[in-house]
Amino acid sequence: LTLSAWTSCHICAVFPTRTAMSMTRASITVLLFLAVHRAVASNTTEAIAAGSQAAPTASLLRKGASGQPIVTAAVPAPSLGQSVSEVSSLEASVQVSTFFWNVHWQCSVAASGASGACKSRATNRFVELARGAGADIVASVELSDGMSQPVDLTSHGLEGWSQVDGSCARGSGGDSAALAFAPGWNVLSSGGGCLRDDWDTRAMAVARVVPPSPVQGCSSLCVVAIHAPHSSITAGHEEIARVCGDDVQQCGLAMGDWNVPAEGVHSLWSSLIGGATPSFVHPNERTCCFPEGQNYGVYDHLVSNIPGSQA
């Protein structure tokens, strides 16, 4: 595993690739403002393995009273020549680091060549990479016990975190997604479920949360882990509205496997979350899948409609 180093600029990214058994990893730092950093990983087919990693951009939001406009700016690393007021301005930003990974169901149920140890190894690697990224929010996709019950990350190295499960059971199959929040994040309400009711159904998890530091314009945030269907989203909107209420309007943050490039995300966002149009979709790079000679996809993104956010 090779992780990219931080660069001198806080608005920068090294984009990930997806490798090994069609499994995807992404680590993104969201700054509210928005600053971005990304890590890249290369793994073997054995599915811990199972994927590539990305540390996408983080969004920065200004601290302050809700209702005030968010000011957006590129934030370079502080220099010795900066004044106290300039440094204070940097310190007024709230940094939120995220990590997400679609390990794919084959790893979780030891199918299509994945070994019986794949799920355990992927779980351990998930926690290792999340901690290494300094993540505040993580999202797992298809890392599950069976087909639809997300693995409990809080009992596998994320002790003290708050996990929200999104289970989508359908016959003997199904899908799963989960969110987990680091200590200091307060989960006010949560839910999850299916995004369709047919063969193409996928899972999502959603939580309304209060971050440790206040974000301008948002008393709480609506955070979604998504595994979008390959067709369209026809369910889940009501569940997100129930959990998040008005936070969907301009305090939304969603991450995961969207199964479309960036240009296709806005319609999915509208169908599922609603509210203001996302201010950014990042990254828009190939993240799928091993073997790369047979698969291609630009699927894994961090998205937000928080005013002034940028990646």
C-alpha positions as CSV (number, residue, x, y, z in Angstrom):
1,L,0.0,0.0,0.0
2,T,1.3,3.4,-1.0
3,L,-0.3,6.6,0.3
4,S,0.3,9.9,-1.2
5,A,1.9,12.6,1.0
6,W,0.3,15.9,1.8
7,T,1.3,18.6,-0.6
8,S,2.0,22.2,0.2
9,C,-1.4,23.1,-1.1
10,H,-4.6,22.3,0.8
11,I,-6.7,22.3,-2.3
12,C,-5.2,19.4,-4.2
13,A,-5.8,15.8,-4.9
14,V,-4.2,12.6,-6.0
15,F,-6.8,10.4,-7.6
16,P,-7.4,6.8,-6.8
17,T,-7.8,3.7,-8.9
18,R,-9.9,0.7,-8.1
19,T,-8.1,-2.6,-8.2
20,A,-8.6,-6.2,-7.3
21,M,-11.8,-8.0,-7.6
22,S,-13.9,-5.0,-8.5
23,M,-13.5,-3.5,-5.1
24,T,-13.2,0.2,-4.5
25,R,-11.7,2.3,-1.8
26,A,-11.8,6.0,-1.4
27,S,-10.5,8.3,1.3
28,I,-11.6,11.9,1.1
29,T,-11.0,14.8,3.3
30,V,-13.9,17.2,3.4
31,L,-13.3,20.6,4.7
32,L,-16.2,22.8,5.3
33,F,-15.0,25.3,3.3
34,L,-13.5,22.5,1.1
35,A,-10.0,21.3,0.9
36,V,-9.0,18.0,-0.7
37,H,-6.5,15.3,-0.3
38,R,-6.4,11.9,-1.7
39,A,-4.5,8.7,-1.2
40,V,-3.8,6.0,-3.7
41,A,-3.5,2.3,-3.0
42,S,-2.7,-0.7,-5.1
43,N,-3.6,-4.2,-4.0
44,T,-3.6,-7.8,-5.0
45,T,-6.6,-9.8,-6.1
46,E,-7.0,-11.3,-2.6
47,A,-9.5,-8.7,-1.6
48,I,-8.2,-7.1,1.4
49,A,-6.6,-6.2,-1.1
50,A,-9.6,-6.0,-3.1
51,G,-9.5,-2.6,-4.3
52,S,-8.0,0.7,-4.8
53,Q,-8.1,3.6,-2.5
54,A,-8.7,7.2,-2.9
55,A,-8.5,10.0,-0.5
56,P,-10.7,12.6,-2.1
57,T,-11.0,16.2,-1.4
58,A,-12.3,17.5,1.8
59,S,-14.7,20.3,2.0
60,L,-14.1,23.2,4.3
61,L,-16.9,25.1,5.9
62,R,-16.6,28.3,7.8
63,K,-17.2,28.2,11.5
64,G,-19.8,30.7,12.8
65,A,-23.4,31.4,13.4
66,S,-25.9,29.6,11.2
67,G,-27.5,31.6,8.5
68,Q,-24.4,33.6,7.6
69,P,-23.0,33.1,4.1
70,I,-20.0,30.8,3.7
71,V,-16.9,32.3,2.2
72,T,-15.0,30.1,-0.1
73,A,-11.3,30.4,-0.8
74,A,-8.3,28.3,-1.7
75,V,-6.4,27.7,1.5
76,P,-2.6,27.5,1.1
77,A,-0.5,26.1,3.9
78,P,0.4,28.8,6.5
79,S,3.7,30.5,5.9
80,L,6.1,32.3,8.2
81,G,5.2,35.6,6.6
82,Q,1.5,35.4,7.3
83,S,-0.1,37.8,9.8
84,V,-2.0,36.6,12.9
85,S,-5.3,37.6,11.2
86,E,-4.4,35.6,8.1
87,V,-3.7,32.5,10.2
88,S,-6.8,33.0,12.3
89,S,-8.8,33.0,9.0
90,L,-7.4,29.6,8.2
91,E,-8.2,28.3,11.7
92,A,-11.8,29.4,11.1
93,S,-12.3,26.5,8.8
94,V,-13.7,23.2,9.9
95,Q,-12.0,20.2,8.4
96,V,-13.9,16.9,8.0
97,S,-12.0,13.9,6.7
98,T,-13.9,11.0,5.1
99,F,-13.1,7.5,4.0
100,F,-15.2,5.1,2.0
101,W,-14.8,1.7,0.3
102,N,-17.0,-0.6,-1.7
103,V,-15.4,-4.0,-1.2
104,H,-18.1,-5.6,-3.3
105,W,-20.3,-8.5,-2.2
106,Q,-18.0,-11.2,-3.6
107,C,-15.5,-10.5,-0.8
108,S,-18.2,-10.5,1.9
109,V,-19.6,-13.9,0.9
110,A,-16.4,-15.5,-0.5
111,A,-17.8,-15.8,-4.0
112,S,-16.2,-15.5,-7.5
113,G,-12.8,-16.5,-6.4
114,A,-12.6,-14.5,-3.1
115,S,-11.3,-16.6,-0.2
116,G,-13.1,-17.2,3.1
117,A,-10.7,-14.8,4.8
118,C,-11.5,-11.9,2.4
119,K,-14.2,-10.3,4.6
120,S,-12.1,-10.4,7.7
121,R,-9.1,-9.0,5.9
122,A,-11.1,-6.3,4.2
123,T,-12.6,-5.3,7.5
124,N,-9.2,-5.0,9.1
125,R,-7.8,-3.1,6.2
126,F,-10.9,-0.8,6.2
127,V,-10.3,0.2,9.8
128,E,-6.5,0.6,9.2
129,L,-7.0,2.9,6.2
130,A,-9.7,4.9,7.9
131,R,-7.5,5.5,10.9
132,G,-4.5,6.2,8.7
133,A,-6.5,8.9,6.9
134,G,-7.6,10.5,10.2
135,A,-11.2,10.0,9.1
136,D,-14.1,11.6,10.9
137,I,-16.7,9.9,8.8
138,V,-16.5,6.5,7.1
139,A,-18.8,4.7,4.7
140,S,-18.7,1.0,3.9
141,V,-20.5,-0.5,0.9
142,E,-21.1,-4.3,0.6
143,L,-18.9,-5.0,3.6
144,S,-21.5,-7.2,5.2
145,D,-22.4,-10.3,7.2
146,G,-24.4,-12.2,4.5
147,M,-25.7,-10.0,1.7
148,S,-27.5,-7.2,3.6
149,Q,-26.2,-6.7,7.2
150,P,-23.3,-4.3,7.4
151,V,-20.3,-5.5,9.4
152,D,-20.2,-3.8,12.8
153,L,-17.1,-1.6,12.4
154,T,-17.4,-0.5,16.0
155,S,-16.4,-4.0,17.2
156,H,-13.5,-4.3,14.7
157,G,-11.3,-1.3,15.6
158,L,-13.6,1.7,15.6
159,E,-14.6,1.5,19.2
160,G,-16.3,4.6,20.5
161,W,-17.7,5.5,17.0
162,S,-21.4,5.7,16.2
163,Q,-22.5,3.4,13.3
164,V,-25.6,3.8,11.2
165,D,-26.6,0.7,9.1
166,G,-28.4,0.7,5.8
167,S,-29.7,-2.7,5.1
168,C,-31.5,-3.6,1.9
169,A,-32.7,-7.2,2.0
170,R,-34.3,-8.8,-1.1
171,G,-34.9,-12.5,-1.0
172,S,-31.7,-14.4,-0.6
173,G,-29.8,-11.4,-1.9
174,G,-29.7,-7.7,-1.1
175,D,-27.2,-5.0,-0.5
176,S,-25.6,-3.0,2.4
177,A,-24.2,0.4,3.2
178,A,-23.1,1.9,6.5
179,L,-21.9,5.1,8.0
180,A,-19.7,5.5,11.1
181,F,-18.9,8.8,12.9
182,A,-15.8,9.4,15.1
183,P,-16.3,10.3,18.8
184,G,-17.5,13.9,19.1
185,W,-20.1,13.6,16.3
186,N,-23.6,13.5,17.6
187,V,-26.1,11.4,15.6
188,L,-29.6,13.0,16.0
189,S,-31.5,10.7,13.7
190,S,-30.7,7.9,11.3
191,G,-32.1,5.4,8.9
192,G,-31.4,3.5,5.7
193,G,-32.8,1.0,3.2
194,C,-33.3,0.2,-0.5
195,L,-33.0,2.5,-3.5
196,R,-35.3,0.4,-5.7
197,D,-37.6,-2.6,-5.3
198,D,-36.4,-4.8,-8.1
199,W,-33.3,-6.7,-9.2
200,D,-31.3,-3.5,-9.4
201,T,-31.8,-2.4,-5.9
202,R,-28.9,-1.1,-3.9
203,A,-28.5,0.3,-0.3
204,M,-28.0,3.6,1.4
205,A,-27.5,4.8,5.0
206,V,-28.4,8.2,6.2
207,A,-27.8,10.2,9.4
208,R,-28.5,13.7,10.6
209,V,-25.5,14.7,12.7
210,V,-24.0,17.6,14.6
211,P,-20.2,17.9,14.0
212,P,-17.8,18.7,16.9
213,S,-17.3,22.2,15.4
214,P,-20.2,24.2,14.1
215,V,-20.5,24.8,10.4
216,Q,-21.9,28.1,9.1
217,G,-25.4,27.9,7.8
218,C,-25.9,24.3,9.1
219,S,-27.0,23.5,12.6
220,S,-26.6,19.9,11.6
221,L,-25.6,18.0,8.5
222,C,-27.4,15.3,6.4
223,V,-24.8,12.6,5.6
224,V,-25.5,9.8,3.2
225,A,-23.6,6.6,2.3
226,I,-24.7,5.5,-1.2
227,H,-24.5,2.5,-3.5
228,A,-26.5,3.7,-6.4
229,P,-28.4,1.3,-8.7
230,H,-27.1,0.9,-12.3
231,S,-30.4,2.2,-13.6
232,S,-32.3,4.9,-11.6
233,I,-33.2,5.6,-8.0
234,T,-36.9,5.1,-7.3
235,A,-37.0,4.7,-3.5
236,G,-35.3,6.2,-0.5
237,H,-36.2,9.8,-0.8
238,E,-38.9,9.7,1.8
239,E,-36.5,8.0,4.3
240,I,-33.9,10.7,3.8
241,A,-36.5,13.4,4.2
242,R,-37.7,11.7,7.4
243,V,-34.2,11.6,8.9
244,C,-32.8,14.9,7.7
245,G,-35.7,17.3,7.3
246,D,-34.6,20.7,6.0
247,D,-30.9,19.8,6.2
248,V,-31.3,18.4,2.7
249,Q,-31.7,21.9,1.3
250,Q,-28.1,23.0,1.7
251,C,-26.4,20.9,4.4
252,G,-26.0,17.6,2.5
253,L,-22.9,15.5,2.1
254,A,-23.0,12.1,0.3
255,M,-20.2,9.6,-0.5
256,G,-19.9,6.2,-2.1
257,D,-20.3,4.3,-5.3
258,W,-22.6,6.2,-7.6
259,N,-22.2,3.9,-10.5
260,V,-22.0,6.9,-12.9
261,P,-19.4,9.6,-13.7
262,A,-19.7,13.0,-12.1
263,E,-22.0,14.3,-14.8
264,G,-24.6,11.7,-13.9
265,V,-24.6,12.4,-10.2
266,H,-26.8,15.4,-10.1
267,S,-29.9,13.6,-11.3
268,L,-29.3,10.8,-8.8
269,W,-28.9,13.4,-6.0
270,S,-32.1,15.1,-7.0
271,S,-34.0,11.8,-7.0
272,L,-32.7,10.7,-3.6
273,I,-31.8,13.8,-1.6
274,G,-33.2,16.9,-3.2
275,G,-32.5,20.4,-2.0
276,A,-30.0,22.6,-3.7
277,T,-27.9,21.4,-6.6
278,P,-24.5,20.0,-5.4
279,S,-21.7,22.5,-5.5
280,F,-19.1,19.9,-6.3
281,V,-18.7,16.2,-7.3
282,H,-15.2,14.9,-6.7
283,P,-13.3,13.1,-8.0
284,N,-14.2,12.3,-11.6
285,E,-11.5,9.7,-12.2
286,R,-11.4,6.0,-13.0
287,T,-12.0,4.0,-9.9
288,C,-13.3,0.7,-11.3
289,C,-12.3,-2.2,-11.5
290,F,-9.9,-5.1,-11.4
291,P,-9.1,-6.7,-13.8
292,E,-8.7,-3.3,-15.4
293,G,-8.5,-4.9,-18.9
294,Q,-12.1,-6.0,-18.5
295,N,-13.7,-3.3,-16.4
296,Y,-13.9,0.5,-16.5
297,G,-15.9,2.9,-14.3
298,V,-15.7,6.5,-13.0
299,Y,-18.0,5.8,-10.1
300,D,-16.8,6.9,-6.7
301,H,-17.5,10.4,-5.6
302,L,-17.9,12.8,-2.6
303,V,-20.7,15.2,-3.2
304,S,-22.1,18.2,-1.3
305,N,-24.6,21.0,-1.7
306,I,-23.2,23.1,1.2
307,P,-22.9,26.6,-0.1
308,G,-19.4,27.7,-0.9
309,S,-18.0,24.2,-0.7
310,Q,-15.5,23.2,-3.3
311,A,-13.2,20.3,-3.9
